[in-house]
Amino acid sequence: MAAPRSTAAFRYALLLLAGGVFLTPFVWLVATSLKPIEQAMTLPPQLLPRAYYAVIAGVRMEVTKDYPLPTAGVVVEMTKGAQAGRQLFLSAPEAAAQRDRLKILHRTEVGWWRVTERFDVDLGAAVPRWDIVAPAALEEHVHFRWSNYPRALAAMGGQTADQPTPAEAKSNVPFSRFLVNTLLVAGLGALGTVFSNAIVAYGFARLQWRGRDAFFAITLATMMVPFPVLMVPLYGVFRELHWVGTLLPLWVPAWFGSAFNIFLMRQFFLNIPEELSEAARIDGSSEWSIFWRIILPLSKPVLATAALFHFLYAWNDFLGPLLYLTRRETFTLSLALQAYQSQSGGTQWPYLMAASVVTTLPIIVLFFFAQRFFIQGIATTGSKG
């Protein structure tokens, strides 16, 4: 009994290890989405976001750690000259040379940190306060910045300021619009995928007609045609139909079948006993009635699998929306995410990761609830025929 238990424990440990490896990118994604911008790419890397606090001008406030001092010196306030009223860091000889024009605030040592008052909003022309403090004077706490999420979603719609002008607010597109567009494309496409492919697969699997196998082989051969070959002709067709700039090119083609899903459903239909169809024909049922009342109810796993496959594809599709969508209000989530990344000038990793988490989360939830049908559909799709 000891050997089987040890073997089972080893298998579970191996599965946990493999699962941890696959989860690592997602954990990094979520952790980065909760960090301030300056902590997104630090060396050495740190997983958990942190907040630092220090006392500046007698006030405890959150600060950012800029850099450690390479040399000792003094923090001074200039009292005369063009820089009167400004706070500066000077070396000891520089401070001694200007001692009649400044007031020494405190002395510093090598390794002390220059810190700056932290703000999550644009200060405009205002200058944040700063100081140089000893490492022991810095407070450190784990702090998750959930405010990154609403900021990221607002930025995806084009909002670049915390308080946009009326004109900017009017041009902004809410995140809900991108979500609705994506749900429409994925949902209508999944519905069309199930309906159209099931009808074609039923004809290939259960009906006898001349040239059936040859047409099925031709259908499978279309999977070898790469999408770039079809890209320009399809764009020309949709342009003539005046569909460019709308969501129609992204979901209407799904209602005309796809070779892979036809093959998947045909193989499943072949595993359904033919006797059920024969008994229904004896009772006077038409082929449509057999298909609708017998075959489809028994094929829920493969139908759910095909719908899930297409939903995942449409949700993550970037090339299609990039080709056909021209206005921000018609963008899907993938295109809006890419547009946000390119418009911000420099990559603001926490906001980009926050938007990516929100974009990915619905797919994870969907797969969690549909995995039973997905696994059953894959496992029971045979190779008969």
C-alpha positions as CSV (number, residue, x, y, z in Angstrom):
1,M,0.0,0.0,0.0
2,A,2.9,2.3,0.7
3,A,4.1,2.3,-2.9
4,P,0.8,3.4,-4.5
5,R,0.4,6.2,-1.9
6,S,3.9,7.5,-2.6
7,T,3.2,7.3,-6.4
8,A,0.0,9.2,-6.0
9,A,1.7,11.8,-3.8
10,F,4.4,12.2,-6.5
11,R,1.8,12.6,-9.2
12,Y,0.0,15.3,-7.2
13,A,3.2,17.1,-6.5
14,L,4.2,17.0,-10.2
15,L,0.7,18.3,-11.2
16,L,1.0,21.1,-8.6
17,L,4.5,22.0,-9.9
18,A,3.4,22.0,-13.5
19,G,0.3,24.0,-12.6
20,G,2.4,26.5,-10.7
21,V,4.7,27.0,-13.7
22,F,1.7,27.6,-16.0
23,L,0.1,30.0,-13.5
24,T,3.3,32.1,-13.1
25,P,2.6,34.5,-16.0
26,F,-0.9,35.1,-14.7
27,V,0.3,35.7,-11.2
28,W,2.8,38.2,-12.5
29,L,0.1,39.8,-14.6
30,V,-2.2,40.3,-11.5
31,A,0.6,41.4,-9.3
32,T,1.9,44.0,-11.7
33,S,-1.6,45.4,-12.2
34,L,-1.7,46.3,-8.5
35,K,1.7,48.0,-8.4
36,P,2.6,51.7,-8.8
37,I,4.2,52.5,-12.1
38,E,7.7,52.9,-10.6
39,Q,7.6,49.4,-9.2
40,A,6.6,47.6,-12.3
41,M,10.1,47.0,-13.6
42,T,12.5,47.0,-10.7
43,L,15.7,45.1,-10.2
44,P,15.7,42.8,-8.4
45,P,12.1,42.1,-9.2
46,Q,9.5,42.1,-6.4
47,L,6.2,40.2,-6.6
48,L,4.1,42.1,-4.1
49,P,3.4,45.9,-4.5
50,R,4.7,48.1,-1.7
51,A,4.0,51.5,-0.4
52,Y,6.7,53.6,1.3
53,Y,6.0,56.4,3.9
54,A,8.4,59.0,5.2
55,V,8.1,62.3,7.1
56,I,8.7,65.4,4.9
57,A,8.5,68.9,6.4
58,G,6.9,67.4,9.5
59,V,4.1,65.6,7.6
60,R,3.9,61.8,7.2
61,M,3.2,61.0,3.5
62,E,3.5,58.3,0.9
63,V,6.7,58.7,-1.1
64,T,8.6,57.1,-4.0
65,K,12.1,55.9,-3.5
66,D,14.2,57.6,-6.2
67,Y,17.8,56.5,-5.6
68,P,20.3,56.0,-2.7
69,L,22.9,58.7,-2.2
70,P,26.4,57.8,-3.5
71,T,28.0,60.5,-1.4
72,A,27.2,62.3,1.9
73,G,26.0,65.9,1.9
74,V,23.5,68.3,3.3
75,V,19.9,69.3,2.5
76,V,19.6,73.1,2.5
77,E,17.1,75.8,1.8
78,M,18.4,78.7,-0.2
79,T,17.7,82.1,1.4
80,K,19.2,84.5,-1.1
81,G,19.7,84.7,-4.8
82,A,17.8,83.5,-7.8
83,Q,17.1,80.1,-6.0
84,A,15.8,81.6,-2.8
85,G,13.2,79.4,-1.2
86,R,14.3,76.3,-3.1
87,Q,15.4,73.1,-1.3
88,L,18.6,71.6,-2.7
89,F,21.1,68.8,-1.9
90,L,24.7,70.0,-1.8
91,S,28.0,68.4,-0.9
92,A,29.6,69.7,2.3
93,P,32.2,71.8,0.5
94,E,29.5,73.4,-1.7
95,A,27.4,74.2,1.3
96,A,30.3,75.7,3.2
97,A,31.1,78.0,0.2
98,Q,27.6,79.4,0.2
99,R,26.8,79.3,3.9
100,D,25.7,82.9,4.0
101,R,23.0,82.2,1.3
102,L,21.4,79.1,2.7
103,K,20.0,77.4,5.7
104,I,21.1,73.9,6.5
105,L,18.1,71.6,7.1
106,H,19.9,68.4,8.0
107,R,22.9,66.4,7.0
108,T,22.9,63.1,5.1
109,E,25.0,60.0,4.9
110,V,26.0,57.6,2.1
111,G,23.2,55.2,1.4
112,W,20.3,57.4,2.5
113,W,17.4,57.6,0.1
114,R,16.1,60.5,-1.9
115,V,12.3,60.3,-1.7
116,T,9.6,62.3,-3.4
117,E,6.0,62.9,-2.4
118,R,3.9,60.4,-4.3
119,F,0.8,61.5,-6.4
120,D,-1.3,59.3,-8.6
121,V,-2.7,62.3,-10.5
122,D,-1.0,64.8,-12.8
123,L,0.2,67.8,-10.8
124,G,0.6,70.1,-13.8
125,A,3.1,72.8,-12.9
126,A,3.2,72.0,-9.2
127,V,6.4,70.5,-7.8
128,P,6.1,67.6,-5.4
129,R,8.0,67.8,-2.1
130,W,11.1,65.8,-1.6
131,D,13.7,65.0,1.0
132,I,16.6,62.7,1.8
133,V,16.0,60.2,4.7
134,A,17.7,57.4,6.4
135,P,16.7,53.9,5.4
136,A,15.5,53.3,9.0
137,A,13.1,56.3,8.7
138,L,11.3,54.7,5.7
139,E,8.2,52.7,6.5
140,E,7.3,49.9,4.1
141,H,3.9,48.2,3.7
142,V,2.4,45.8,1.2
143,H,-0.2,47.9,-0.6
144,F,-2.5,46.8,-3.4
145,R,-3.5,49.6,-5.7
146,W,-7.0,48.7,-6.8
147,S,-7.4,52.2,-8.2
148,N,-5.3,51.1,-11.2
149,Y,-8.3,49.3,-12.6
150,P,-10.7,52.2,-13.0
151,R,-7.9,54.3,-14.3
152,A,-6.9,51.7,-16.8
153,L,-10.4,51.2,-18.0
154,A,-10.9,54.9,-18.4
155,A,-7.6,55.2,-20.3
156,M,-8.7,52.5,-22.7
157,G,-11.6,54.8,-23.8
158,G,-9.2,57.7,-24.4
159,Q,-9.4,59.5,-21.1
160,T,-5.9,60.8,-20.4
161,A,-6.6,63.1,-17.5
162,D,-8.3,62.6,-14.1
163,Q,-10.5,65.6,-14.8
164,P,-11.0,65.8,-18.6
165,T,-12.5,68.8,-20.3
166,P,-16.0,68.6,-21.6
167,A,-14.7,68.2,-25.2
168,E,-12.4,65.3,-24.0
169,A,-15.2,63.7,-22.0
170,K,-17.4,63.7,-25.1
171,S,-14.8,62.0,-27.2
172,N,-14.1,59.3,-24.6
173,V,-15.6,55.8,-25.1
174,P,-16.7,53.9,-22.0
175,F,-15.2,50.5,-21.4
176,S,-18.7,49.0,-21.4
177,R,-19.0,49.9,-25.1
178,F,-15.9,47.8,-25.9
179,L,-17.3,45.0,-23.7
180,V,-20.7,45.0,-25.4
181,N,-19.0,45.0,-28.9
182,T,-16.9,42.0,-28.0
183,L,-19.8,40.2,-26.5
184,L,-21.9,40.8,-29.6
185,V,-19.2,39.6,-31.9
186,A,-18.3,36.5,-29.8
187,G,-21.9,35.6,-28.9
188,L,-23.5,36.0,-32.3
189,G,-20.5,34.2,-33.9
190,A,-20.7,31.3,-31.4
191,L,-24.5,31.0,-32.1
192,G,-23.9,31.0,-35.9
193,T,-21.0,28.5,-35.5
194,V,-23.2,26.0,-33.6
195,F,-26.2,26.3,-36.0
196,S,-24.5,26.3,-39.4
197,N,-21.8,23.7,-38.6
198,A,-24.3,21.4,-37.0
199,I,-26.5,21.4,-40.2
200,V,-23.5,20.8,-42.5
201,A,-22.0,18.1,-40.3
202,Y,-25.3,16.3,-40.1
203,G,-25.4,16.2,-43.9
204,F,-21.9,14.7,-44.0
205,A,-22.5,12.2,-41.2
206,R,-26.1,10.9,-41.5
207,L,-27.3,11.5,-45.0
208,Q,-26.4,9.4,-48.1
209,W,-25.9,11.4,-51.2
210,R,-23.6,11.3,-54.3
211,G,-20.2,12.9,-53.8
212,R,-20.6,13.3,-50.1
213,D,-17.1,12.0,-49.2
214,A,-15.5,14.1,-52.0
215,F,-17.1,17.3,-50.8
216,F,-16.1,16.5,-47.2
217,A,-12.5,16.0,-48.3
218,I,-12.6,19.4,-50.1
219,T,-14.1,21.0,-47.0
220,L,-11.2,19.7,-44.9
221,A,-8.7,20.9,-47.6
222,T,-9.8,24.4,-47.0
223,M,-8.2,24.3,-43.6
224,M,-4.8,24.4,-45.4
225,V,-5.5,27.8,-47.0
226,P,-3.9,30.4,-44.7
227,F,-5.9,33.5,-43.7
228,P,-3.5,36.0,-45.3
229,V,-4.4,34.5,-48.7
230,L,-8.1,35.3,-48.1
231,M,-7.5,38.6,-46.3
232,V,-7.5,40.9,-49.3
233,P,-10.4,39.2,-51.2
234,L,-12.5,39.2,-48.0
235,Y,-11.8,42.9,-47.4
236,G,-12.9,43.7,-51.0
237,V,-16.1,41.8,-50.5
238,F,-17.0,43.5,-47.2
239,R,-16.1,46.9,-48.7
240,E,-18.5,46.4,-51.5
241,L,-21.2,45.4,-49.0
242,H,-20.4,48.6,-47.0
243,W,-19.6,46.5,-44.0
244,V,-16.1,48.0,-43.3
245,G,-16.3,50.1,-40.1
246,T,-19.1,47.8,-38.6
247,L,-19.1,44.6,-36.6
248,L,-20.7,42.6,-39.4
249,P,-17.5,41.2,-40.9
250,L,-16.5,39.8,-37.5
251,W,-19.6,37.6,-36.9
252,V,-21.6,37.1,-40.1
253,P,-19.0,34.7,-41.6
254,A,-19.4,32.4,-38.7
255,W,-22.9,31.6,-39.9
256,F,-21.5,30.0,-43.1
257,G,-19.6,27.1,-41.4
258,S,-15.9,26.3,-40.8
259,A,-14.1,23.2,-41.8
260,F,-12.7,22.4,-38.3
261,N,-16.0,22.6,-36.5
262,I,-17.8,20.6,-39.3
263,F,-15.2,17.9,-38.9
264,L,-15.5,18.0,-35.1
265,M,-19.3,17.7,-35.2
266,R,-19.4,15.1,-37.9
267,Q,-17.2,12.8,-35.9
268,F,-19.4,13.2,-32.9
269,F,-22.6,12.5,-35.0
270,L,-21.1,9.3,-36.3
271,N,-20.9,8.0,-32.8
272,I,-24.7,8.4,-32.2
273,P,-26.4,5.0,-32.9
274,E,-28.0,5.0,-36.3
275,E,-30.9,2.9,-34.8
276,L,-32.3,6.1,-33.2
277,S,-32.7,7.8,-36.5
278,E,-34.2,4.7,-38.1
279,A,-36.7,4.3,-35.4
280,A,-37.7,8.0,-35.8
281,R,-38.1,7.5,-39.6
282,I,-40.4,4.5,-39.0
283,D,-42.5,6.8,-36.8
284,G,-42.8,9.3,-39.6
285,S,-40.2,11.9,-38.5
286,S,-38.6,14.1,-41.1
287,E,-34.9,14.5,-41.4
288,W,-35.2,18.0,-39.8
289,S,-37.2,16.6,-36.9
290,I,-34.6,13.8,-36.4
291,F,-31.8,16.5,-36.5
292,W,-33.6,18.9,-34.2
293,R,-35.2,16.5,-31.7
294,I,-32.7,13.6,-31.5
295,I,-29.3,14.5,-32.8
296,L,-28.9,18.0,-31.3
297,P,-30.1,17.1,-27.7
298,L,-27.6,14.2,-27.7
299,S,-24.8,16.4,-29.0
300,K,-24.7,19.1,-26.3
301,P,-21.0,18.4,-25.4
302,V,-19.7,18.9,-29.0
303,L,-22.0,21.9,-29.5
304,A,-20.7,23.5,-26.3
305,T,-17.1,22.7,-27.4
306,A,-17.6,24.4,-30.8
307,A,-19.3,27.4,-29.2
308,L,-16.5,27.7,-26.7
309,F,-13.8,27.4,-29.3
310,H,-15.3,30.2,-31.4
311,F,-16.1,32.4,-28.4
312,L,-12.5,32.2,-27.3
313,Y,-11.3,32.9,-30.8
314,A,-13.6,35.9,-31.3
315,W,-12.8,37.3,-27.9
316,N,-9.0,37.2,-28.5
317,D,-9.1,38.1,-32.2
318,F,-7.0,41.1,-33.0
319,L,-6.4,40.9,-36.7
320,G,-10.0,40.9,-37.8
321,P,-11.0,44.0,-35.8
322,L,-7.8,45.7,-36.9
323,L,-8.8,45.2,-40.6
324,Y,-12.4,46.1,-40.4
325,L,-13.0,48.5,-37.6
326,T,-12.2,52.2,-38.1
327,R,-14.0,54.1,-35.3
328,R,-13.2,53.8,-31.6
329,E,-16.8,53.3,-30.6
330,T,-16.8,50.0,-32.6
331,F,-13.6,48.6,-31.2
332,T,-13.5,45.3,-29.5
333,L,-11.5,44.7,-26.3
334,S,-8.4,43.4,-28.0
335,L,-8.2,46.3,-30.4
336,A,-9.0,48.9,-27.6
337,L,-6.2,47.4,-25.5
338,Q,-3.7,47.7,-28.3
339,A,-4.8,51.2,-29.1
340,Y,-4.3,52.2,-25.5
341,Q,-0.9,50.7,-25.4
342,S,0.2,52.7,-28.6
343,Q,-1.4,56.0,-27.6
344,S,0.2,56.3,-24.1
345,G,3.6,57.1,-25.5
346,G,5.4,54.9,-23.0
347,T,4.1,51.6,-21.7
348,Q,2.4,52.1,-18.3
349,W,2.7,48.5,-17.3
350,P,0.4,48.5,-14.2
351,Y,-2.5,50.1,-16.2
352,L,-1.8,47.8,-19.2
353,M,-1.8,44.8,-17.0
354,A,-4.9,45.9,-15.2
355,A,-6.8,46.2,-18.5
356,S,-5.4,42.8,-19.5
357,V,-6.7,41.2,-16.4
358,V,-10.2,42.6,-16.9
359,T,-10.1,41.5,-20.6
360,T,-8.9,38.0,-19.7
361,L,-11.1,37.4,-16.6
362,P,-14.4,36.7,-18.5
363,I,-12.8,34.0,-20.5
364,I,-11.4,32.3,-17.4
365,V,-14.8,32.4,-15.8
366,L,-16.5,31.0,-18.9
367,F,-14.1,28.1,-19.2
368,F,-14.4,27.4,-15.5
369,F,-18.2,26.8,-15.9
370,A,-18.0,25.2,-19.3
371,Q,-15.0,22.9,-18.8
372,R,-17.2,19.8,-18.2
373,F,-18.8,20.1,-21.6
374,F,-15.5,21.1,-23.2
375,I,-13.7,18.0,-21.9
376,Q,-16.6,15.7,-22.6
377,G,-16.9,17.0,-26.1
378,I,-13.2,16.4,-26.9
379,A,-13.1,13.0,-25.2
380,T,-16.2,11.6,-26.9
381,T,-15.4,12.9,-30.4
382,G,-14.2,9.7,-32.1
383,S,-12.6,9.1,-35.4
384,K,-15.2,6.8,-36.9
385,G,-15.9,7.2,-40.6
